[in-house]
Every structure is written in C-alpha cells, then in structure tokens.
Amino acid sequence: MKTILIIGIGAGNPDYLTVQAIKALNQADVFFFMDKGQTKEKLNHLRKEICERYIQHHNYRVIEAPTPERDRNEGDYLKAVDHLNTDKQMIFERLIIEELEEGQCGAFLVWGDPSLYDSTIRILDAIIQTGRHALDYQVIPGITSVQALTAQHKVTLNNIGRSVEITTGRRLAEGLPDNVDSVVVMLDAENSYKTVVDQNIDIYWGAYLGTPDEILISGKLEEVAGEIERVRDAARQANGWIMDTYLLKRR
Ligand SMILES: C[S@@+](CC[C@H](N)C(=O)[O-])C[C@H]1O[C@@H](n2cnc3c(N)ncnc32)[C@H](O)[C@@H]1O
C-alpha cells in the first residue's frame, strides 16, 4: 500500500502550519510540488522553505511536476475544469507509479486548506476509484485565505445567527446572493466588487495575505473601491501576479 498525505500548509505565512501538518511533513518520503504559471516560483519557494524549516531529517525527495492549466478558450467553465482535472489525474497517477515505492508515503502541500477551491482531494478520489492502485490518503487541514483575511482585518466572518457564502468573482458578477449578508469572494480576476458598488456594503480586502507583501484595505465599498482597484493593479504589475480575497458585509 502507498500512502498520500494532502497537507494544508496555510495561505502564505509558514507560521500558519499546524502541529498536525508538521508531524505529517516528517512522515513523507516524497513531496510533489504542483504549482503553475506566474505564482509557481513564489509558492514553490515557500514550500521548500516549509520543508527545510519543519522536517527534522534529510531523507526526503522533492519532485516538481509541470501542472496543466485550464483552457481559457473553452467557454464552458465547468467543462474546462473537468478537462483540467482529468489531465492532472494522469500526472498524479504517473507520479504515484514512478516516484513512490510500495510502502512509501507521498505528500502534496496544498496552499491554504485542501477543502477550499482545490482539486487535490477530488483527483485522489478519482484515482482510487479507478481501482488501479493500492492507495490510501489522509487530509490535514490548513489555515485558509479566508481565515487569514478575517484575522488580519480583526473582523468576524458571520453576523450573529446569519449565514456566510463563499463564492467566486465570476459568480459575484451575476449579483449578490439573497438571504446572506456576508460574502467571501475568491478567484476574482476582474474586480467584480465594482458590480455591487452601489449597494450598502463594507469591504475587507486582502492581497498576498500572510506574506511580506501583504496589503489590506477596508471601508465602505463605494468609498474604497477605486483605491482597491488602483492598489491591486499596481501590485499585480510590480509582482507579475496577484492573489487577493475579500469579504463583503451588508451594512
Ligand atoms: C485556488 S484558490 C485556493 C484557496 C486555498 N485552498 C485556501 O484555502 O485559501 C486560490 C484563491 O485563494 C485566494 N488566496 C489564496 N491565498 C491567498 C493569499 N495569501 N492572499 C489572498 N488571497 C489568497 C485567492 O482568492 C486566490 O485566487
């Protein structure tokens, strides 16, 4: 039997690692680093730093694998993600066959928490369902970018007795959800908060949370939307990429 550990490493700060995650890091024989695009270098650098800082031996290997990207010309978003996950599954299977010996333990270091906008669990499930591998896996939770955001802004996620929705920029652009007064928006490449600027909302925005480049802006959306857009564009140009998340709260 081979074992895979899907380890949540928190969303930016190496101090976000839990004791459980540190114990899991020390069990793994092989680490698979899977990031893509412009963020790859920075995120893999952090993963290496985490391994060096927390692993108490040198008997581990790191395999950096090229990760396929979503076809941005495919109009159907879900179809594009489905194709992407099939491609990733093939790469994961190859890594498990070629890089992991029977009885060994491999680890995927997942940014934030593996249950939030991440496909690693889904892909491992799909691999096990093929029946082609004797494989077991465990999931170790991590501090999400949502938790990093609320902690840095010193704000609660929910209002008392009320619901929270976590959604994407793409969905927010279709309108604010009903019956929810707190909305977290992730994966927003288009400044979608601008589409709800006329509503009575406070925004808590954070970029590069937990890292030395962290930027925080908060206030009444109609008053700070312009500033967020300017700061966001400048940061993206300066760094070549941006990762940001925000919480919208109806006033
Ligand atoms: C593919 S999702 C991964 C989420 C991750 N699993 C988590 O638990 O936060 C990537 C999105 O998470 C958000 N994100 C992740 N890390 C972040 C950070 N350090 N600062 C701001 N936003 C972050 C951004 O919205 C980004 O587009």
The ligand as an SDF file (V2000), in Angstrom:
LIG
                    3D

 27 29  0  0  0  0  0  0  0  0999 V2000
   -7.3210   28.0560   -5.9970 C   0  0  0  0  0  0  0  0  0  0  0  0
   -7.8430   29.0330   -4.6340 S   0  0  0  0  0  0  0  0  0  0  0  0
   -7.0580   28.2180   -3.3050 C   0  0  0  0  0  0  0  0  0  0  0  0
   -7.6470   28.5600   -1.9550 C   0  0  0  0  0  0  0  0  0  0  0  0
   -6.8960   27.8920   -0.8090 C   0  0  0  0  0  0  0  0  0  0  0  0
   -7.0680   26.4390   -0.8390 N   0  0  0  0  0  0  0  0  0  0  0  0
   -7.3230   28.4060    0.5550 C   0  0  0  0  0  0  0  0  0  0  0  0
   -7.5940   27.5920    1.4460 O   0  0  0  0  0  0  0  0  0  0  0  0
   -7.3200   29.6240    0.7460 O   0  0  0  0  0  0  0  0  0  0  0  0
   -6.8900   30.4640   -4.9040 C   0  0  0  0  0  0  0  0  0  0  0  0
   -7.5740   31.7390   -4.3990 C   0  0  0  0  0  0  0  0  0  0  0  0
   -7.4510   31.7850   -2.9810 O   0  0  0  0  0  0  0  0  0  0  0  0
   -7.2770   33.1180   -2.5630 C   0  0  0  0  0  0  0  0  0  0  0  0
   -5.9950   33.1960   -1.8580 N   0  0  0  0  0  0  0  0  0  0  0  0
   -5.1770   32.1540   -1.5770 C   0  0  0  0  0  0  0  0  0  0  0  0
   -4.1210   32.5540   -0.8730 N   0  0  0  0  0  0  0  0  0  0  0  0
   -4.2650   33.8770   -0.6800 C   0  0  0  0  0  0  0  0  0  0  0  0
   -3.4950   34.8580   -0.0070 C   0  0  0  0  0  0  0  0  0  0  0  0
   -2.3560   34.5430    0.6110 N   0  0  0  0  0  0  0  0  0  0  0  0
   -3.9460   36.1330   -0.0190 N   0  0  0  0  0  0  0  0  0  0  0  0
   -5.0960   36.4650   -0.6320 C   0  0  0  0  0  0  0  0  0  0  0  0
   -5.8680   35.5900   -1.2740 N   0  0  0  0  0  0  0  0  0  0  0  0
   -5.4630   34.3000   -1.3000 C   0  0  0  0  0  0  0  0  0  0  0  0
   -7.3400   33.9970   -3.8000 C   0  0  0  0  0  0  0  0  0  0  0  0
   -8.6730   34.4290   -3.9600 O   0  0  0  0  0  0  0  0  0  0  0  0
   -6.9520   33.0250   -4.8860 C   0  0  0  0  0  0  0  0  0  0  0  0
   -7.4890   33.4220   -6.1270 O   0  0  0  0  0  0  0  0  0  0  0  0
  1  2  1  0
  2  3  1  0
  2 10  1  0
  3  4  1  0
  4  5  1  0
  5  6  1  0
  5  7  1  0
  7  8  2  0
  7  9  1  0
 10 11  1  0
 11 12  1  0
 11 26  1  0
 12 13  1  0
 13 14  1  0
 13 24  1  0
 14 15  1  0
 14 23  1  0
 15 16  2  0
 16 17  1  0
 17 18  1  0
 17 23  2  0
 18 19  1  0
 18 20  2  0
 20 21  1  0
 21 22  2  0
 22 23  1  0
 24 25  1  0
 24 26  1  0
 26 27  1  0
M  CHG  2   2   1   9  -1
M  END
$$$$
